[in-house]
Amino acid sequence: MQQTGYIIRTKLTSSEFDCLLKSVSVLNSYLLTQQADSIKFTNFDQGKMLKTGRIFNSDYEIRYERLKDGSYDIMVFSEQKSIFEELKLSETLQEYDLSKEDDIFLWGKAKRIKDQWRFIEVQIPQILEYPCVDGLGDDDELVIKAIDYKRDELSCFTRFKGVEVYVPGSR
């Protein structure tokens, strides 16, 4: 049986967006933010949000972009209809078919540097920083758990669900 995922896209004022962020569970949530000159990937911290980003965990993903007028264009993804009620979003849900969960590998291998985990990738001339993940050890790699939202067998969106240490042979 094909599983279903749901998406809402809407525009929120700055205060509505702040209320939305206060109503979501940030436990085990991640923040991927981007600007023209930087990308940051951390455990969720509202103070580290940039103009555009993704907040995600196993229950939902919120993609946001701050617009010139200070409002936010957002998309919320979840496989659970109840999430949208919890977030008090009443727009019409768009339904999508789901693919099987997959892994997206992150660049670099873990190294302990000055009591913090950093990631080294020889093809990238800088140290990479990723969220804290339980069970991380030297030379481990991280993966983002992801699922595609599809229509007519075509992938329309990829929703991030979490970050884990890659275990060889687990795929």
Sequence and secondary structure as in RCSB ss.txt:
>XXXX:A:sequence
MQQTGYIIRTKLTSSEFDCLLKSVSVLNSYLLTQQADSIKFTNFDQGKMLKTGRIFNSDYEIRYERLKDGSYDIM
VFSEQKSIFEELKLSETLQEYDLSKEDDIFLWGKAKRIKDQWRFIEVQIPQILEYPCVDGLGDDDELVIKAIDYK
RDELSCFTRFKGVEVYVPGSR
>XXXX:A:secstr
   EEEEEEEEE HHHHHHHHHHS  TT EEEEEETTEEEEEE  GGG  SEEEEE SS EEEEEE TTS EEEE
EEES HHHHHHTT  S  EEEEE   EEEE SSEEEEETTEEEEE TTSSS B     TT  TT  EEEEEEEEE
ETTEEEEEEEEEEEE  TT  
